[in-house]
C-alpha cells in the first residue's frame, strides 16, 4: 500500500515538473559531455606533450654542450624573449619578409576580432592599440552580430523557407519531412563548398599542411573557435607566395562568406518543426506553447489523412425530416395533438 502511494506520488510529481526534470537532465548531460571530452583529450594529447617536452629538453642540452660559450642563463633569456615576441605575433623566423600590421593584415585582424574568431597570431603591441581594440570591439561586435543576423534572415527566407513552401505546395509533401530533406541537402552543399573544397585548396597552397590540417583549419575558423595554431600564409616565403596581400585578402573574404553560410545552415536546422517540438521539453509551462506556424504545420500533417469526404460532409449537413404521414399515424394512434416537428439533432443551414 505504501509502495503504491509512493509510486503514484512520484508519477504525479514527474508529470507536474516534467520540464524542470528535463532541464536538470540536460545540465547533467552537458556537464558529463564536458568531462568525457576533457578525459579523451587528456588521454590523447598528454603523451604527445610529454614527448615534445623531452625532445625540447634534449635539444637544449645538446645545444649547450656544442656551444660552451653560451651559458644556460643566456639561452634561457633568449628563449623567453623569443617566446614573448611570438605571443605578440612577431617571429624571429623570416622576420624580414613577414609584416603583421600592413593594411591587408590589419583588415584580416579586424575581421577575426569582430567575428570573435580571434586566432591570436597577431595582437596589439602598444597600450594605445590595446585600448583602441577594446573600444573598437565594444561597438563593432554588436554591430557585426546585427549585420550578420540581417543577412542570415534574408538568406534563410530565400534559400530555406521559400523552397520548402514551394515544393510543399507543388508536390504535396509533408512539410516537416520536406524541411528535414532540405536541411540535409543544404548542409551537404555548404560542407562541400566551404569545407572540403577550401580544405583541398589550402592543402595545395600550404606546403606544410596535410589535408586533415587544412580541413581542421577550415572547421575551426568557420565555427569561430579560432585556436590560432594554423594560420594560412605564415610559413610562405616570397618565392612560394609572390602575392601575400592578395592571398590574405582572399582568406578574409572566404571567412566572412563561410561564416554567413554556416549561420544560414544553423538557422535552417533551428527552424525544423521536429527540433521545435524537442525544445518544448525543456521549457516551462508558460512558454511551452508552439508558435502559430509550427502548430499549423503539425496539425495540418496530422489531420490531412483525417479529412472527411466532401460528399459525406454534405450528407451529414442535410436535414433528416420525419415523414408527415408517419407523424399523423402516430398522433391518431396516441390520440394526442402534437405539432409537427423536425427530427431532433438536425439543422437546416444552421437555422432550424
C-alpha positions in Angstrom: 0.0 0.0 0.0 2.8 2.4 1.0 4.8 1.5 -2.1 1.9 2.2 -4.3 1.3 5.6 -2.8 5.0 6.4 -3.2 4.9 5.3 -6.8 1.7 7.4 -7.5 3.3 10.4 -5.8 6.5 10.1 -7.9 4.5 9.8 -11.1 2.4 12.8 -10.2 5.5 14.8 -9.3 7.2 13.8 -12.6 4.2 14.8 -14.6 3.8 18.2 -12.9 7.5 19.1 -13.1 8.4 17.4 -16.4 10.1 20.4 -17.9 12.2 21.1 -14.8 13.3 17.5 -14.7 14.2 17.5 -18.4 16.2 20.7 -17.9 18.1 19.3 -15.0 18.9 16.2 -17.1 20.1 18.5 -19.9 22.5 20.2 -17.5 23.8 16.9 -16.2 24.3 15.6 -19.7 26.1 18.7 -20.8 28.5 18.5 -17.8 29.0 14.9 -18.5 29.8 15.7 -22.1 32.4 18.2 -21.0 34.0 15.7 -18.6 34.1 13.0 -21.2 35.7 15.4 -23.8 38.3 16.5 -21.3 39.2 12.9 -20.4 39.5 11.9 -24.1 41.6 15.0 -25.0 43.9 14.4 -21.9 44.3 10.7 -22.8 45.2 11.6 -26.5 47.3 14.7 -26.1 49.2 14.2 -22.8 51.6 11.6 -24.2 52.5 13.9 -27.1 53.0 16.8 -24.8 55.4 14.8 -22.6 57.3 13.5 -25.7 57.7 17.0 -27.0 58.9 18.3 -23.7 61.6 15.5 -23.7 62.6 16.4 -27.2 63.0 20.1 -26.4 64.9 19.3 -23.2 67.3 17.0 -25.1 67.7 19.7 -27.9 68.5 22.3 -25.3 71.2 20.1 -23.6 72.7 19.3 -27.0 72.9 22.9 -27.9 74.6 23.9 -24.7 77.1 21.0 -25.0 78.0 22.0 -28.6 78.2 25.8 -27.7 80.1 26.0 -24.5 80.4 29.8 -24.8 76.6 30.2 -24.3 75.5 29.8 -20.7 72.2 28.2 -19.6 71.0 31.6 -18.3 71.7 33.4 -21.5 69.9 30.8 -23.5 67.0 30.9 -21.1 66.8 34.7 -21.5 66.9 34.4 -25.3 64.2 31.8 -25.4 62.0 33.7 -23.1 62.3 36.8 -25.2 61.6 34.9 -28.4 58.5 33.2 -26.9 57.2 36.6 -25.7 57.6 38.1 -29.1 55.9 35.1 -30.7 52.9 35.6 -28.4 52.6 39.1 -29.9 52.7 37.7 -33.4 56.4 38.6 -34.1 58.6 35.7 -35.0 62.4 35.6 -35.4 62.0 33.2 -38.3 61.7 35.1 -41.6 61.0 38.3 -39.7 62.4 40.5 -42.6 59.6 39.5 -45.0 56.5 39.0 -42.8 54.5 42.1 -41.8 51.6 41.7 -39.3 50.4 45.2 -39.4 50.2 46.3 -43.0 46.7 47.3 -44.2 45.6 43.9 -45.5 46.9 42.1 -42.4 45.1 44.7 -40.2 42.0 44.1 -42.2 42.3 40.3 -41.6 42.8 41.1 -37.9 39.7 43.3 -37.6 37.6 40.6 -39.3 38.8 38.0 -36.8 38.1 40.3 -33.9 34.6 41.4 -35.0 33.5 37.9 -35.8 35.0 36.7 -32.5 37.2 34.2 -34.3 40.4 35.6 -32.8 43.3 33.4 -34.0 45.7 35.1 -31.6 48.6 35.1 -34.0 48.5 38.9 -34.2 47.7 41.1 -31.2 48.1 44.8 -30.4 51.7 45.6 -29.3 51.2 49.0 -27.8 48.9 50.3 -25.0 47.2 52.6 -27.4 46.4 49.7 -29.7 45.0 47.6 -26.8 42.8 50.4 -25.6 41.5 51.1 -29.2 40.9 47.3 -29.6 38.6 47.4 -26.5 36.7 50.4 -27.8 36.5 49.1 -31.4 35.3 45.7 -30.3 32.8 47.1 -27.9 31.0 48.8 -30.7 31.9 46.6 -33.6 30.9 43.2 -32.2 27.2 44.1 -31.6 27.1 45.8 -35.0 28.6 42.7 -36.6 26.0 40.5 -34.9 23.2 42.7 -36.1 24.7 42.8 -39.6 25.1 39.1 -39.8 21.5 38.5 -38.4 20.1 40.8 -41.1 21.9 39.0 -43.9 21.1 35.5 -42.5 17.4 36.3 -42.2 17.2 37.3 -45.8 19.2 34.3 -47.0 17.1 31.9 -44.9 13.9 33.3 -46.4 15.4 32.9 -49.9 17.2 29.6 -49.5 15.1 27.7 -47.0 11.6 29.0 -46.3 10.6 29.7 -49.9 11.9 26.4 -51.4 10.2 24.4 -48.7 6.9 26.2 -49.2 7.1 25.9 -52.9 7.8 22.1 -53.0 5.2 21.6 -50.3 2.5 23.2 -52.5 3.7 21.6 -55.7 4.4 18.1 -54.5 2.0 17.9 -51.6 4.8 16.5 -49.4 4.6 16.8 -45.6 6.3 20.0 -44.6 8.3 18.5 -41.7 9.7 15.7 -43.9 10.4 18.2 -46.6 12.2 20.5 -44.2 14.5 17.7 -43.0 15.4 16.8 -46.6 16.0 20.4 -47.5 18.2 21.0 -44.3 20.2 17.8 -45.1 20.8 18.8 -48.7 21.7 22.4 -47.7 24.2 21.2 -45.1 25.8 18.8 -47.6 26.2 21.5 -50.2 27.6 24.0 -47.7 30.0 21.5 -46.4 31.2 20.7 -49.9 31.6 24.4 -50.9 33.1 25.8 -47.7 34.8 22.9 -46.0 36.0 20.2 -48.4 36.9 22.3 -51.5 38.6 25.1 -49.5 40.5 22.4 -47.5 41.8 20.9 -50.7 42.8 24.4 -51.9 44.7 25.1 -48.6 46.3 21.7 -48.9 47.6 22.6 -52.3 48.9 26.1 -51.3 50.2 25.4 -47.8 53.2 23.1 -48.3 53.4 22.3 -44.5 49.8 21.3 -44.2 48.2 17.9 -45.0 44.6 17.6 -45.9 43.4 16.9 -42.3 45.2 20.0 -41.1 43.6 22.1 -43.8 40.1 20.7 -43.0 40.8 21.3 -39.4 41.7 25.0 -40.1 38.5 25.5 -42.1 36.3 24.0 -39.5 37.9 25.8 -36.6 37.7 29.1 -38.5 34.1 28.9 -39.7 32.8 27.8 -36.3 34.6 30.9 -34.8 36.7 28.7 -32.5 39.9 30.2 -33.9 42.6 28.4 -31.9 45.3 30.0 -33.9 47.6 27.0 -34.2 47.2 27.1 -38.0 47.1 30.4 -39.8 47.5 30.4 -43.7 50.3 32.3 -45.2 52.5 32.3 -42.0 55.1 29.9 -43.4 55.2 31.2 -47.0 58.4 32.6 -48.5 58.5 35.2 -51.2 59.1 32.5 -53.8 56.2 30.3 -52.7 53.7 33.2 -52.5 54.5 36.2 -54.7 51.2 37.9 -53.7 50.8 37.5 -50.0 48.5 40.5 -49.6 46.0 39.2 -52.2 46.2 35.8 -50.6 45.4 37.2 -47.1 42.5 39.3 -48.6 41.0 36.2 -50.3 41.2 34.4 -46.9 39.3 37.3 -45.3 36.5 37.1 -47.8 36.3 33.4 -47.5 36.0 33.5 -43.7 33.2 36.1 -43.9 31.2 34.3 -46.5 31.8 30.9 -44.9 30.6 32.3 -41.5 27.4 33.6 -43.1 26.7 30.2 -44.8 27.3 28.4 -41.5 24.8 30.7 -39.8 22.2 30.0 -42.6 22.6 26.3 -42.1 22.2 26.6 -38.3 19.2 28.8 -38.6 17.6 26.4 -41.1 18.1 23.5 -38.7 16.9 25.6 -35.8 13.6 26.2 -37.5 12.8 22.5 -38.1 9.4 21.6 -36.6 10.8 18.5 -35.0 13.5 20.5 -33.3 10.9 23.0 -32.0 8.9 20.1 -30.5 12.1 18.7 -28.9 12.9 22.1 -27.4 9.5 22.3 -25.8 10.6 19.5 -23.4 12.9 21.9 -21.6 10.6 24.9 -21.4 8.4 26.0 -18.5 4.7 25.6 -18.8 4.1 29.3 -19.6 6.4 29.2 -22.6 5.8 25.7 -23.9 3.2 26.8 -26.5 4.3 26.4 -30.0 4.2 29.3 -32.4 1.3 29.5 -34.8 3.4 28.4 -37.8 4.6 25.2 -36.2 1.2 24.5 -34.8 -0.4 24.8 -38.2 2.2 22.7 -39.8 1.9 19.8 -37.4 -1.9 20.0 -37.2 -2.1 20.0 -41.0 0.2 17.0 -41.3 -1.6 15.0 -38.6 -5.1 15.8 -39.8 -4.5 15.6 -43.5 -5.5 12.0 -43.7 -8.5 12.5 -41.4 -10.4 15.0 -43.6 -13.9 13.7 -44.4 -15.1 13.3 -48.0 -17.0 16.3 -49.2 -20.0 14.2 -50.2 -20.1 12.7 -46.7 -19.8 16.2 -45.2 -22.8 17.3 -47.3 -24.7 14.2 -46.3 -24.2 15.0 -42.6 -25.4 18.5 -43.1 -28.6 17.5 -44.8 -31.7 17.6 -42.5 -33.4 14.4 -41.7 -37.1 15.2 -41.6 -39.7 12.7 -40.5 -42.5 11.8 -42.9 -45.7 13.8 -42.3 -47.8 10.7 -42.8 -45.8 8.8 -40.2 -46.4 11.6 -37.7 -50.1 11.7 -38.5 -50.4 8.0 -37.9 -48.6 8.3 -34.6 -50.9 11.1 -33.5 -54.1 9.1 -34.4 -52.8 6.0 -32.5 -51.9 8.0 -29.4 -54.8 10.4 -29.6 -52.6 13.3 -28.9 -52.2 16.6 -30.6 -48.5 17.4 -31.0 -47.4 19.9 -33.6 -45.2 18.8 -36.5 -41.5 19.0 -35.6 -38.3 18.3 -37.4 -36.4 15.2 -36.1 -34.2 16.1 -33.2 -30.5 16.8 -33.7 -30.8 18.1 -37.2 -30.4 21.6 -38.7 -31.1 23.3 -41.9 -28.3 25.7 -42.8 -27.8 26.1 -39.1 -31.2 28.0 -38.6 -33.6 25.2 -37.6 
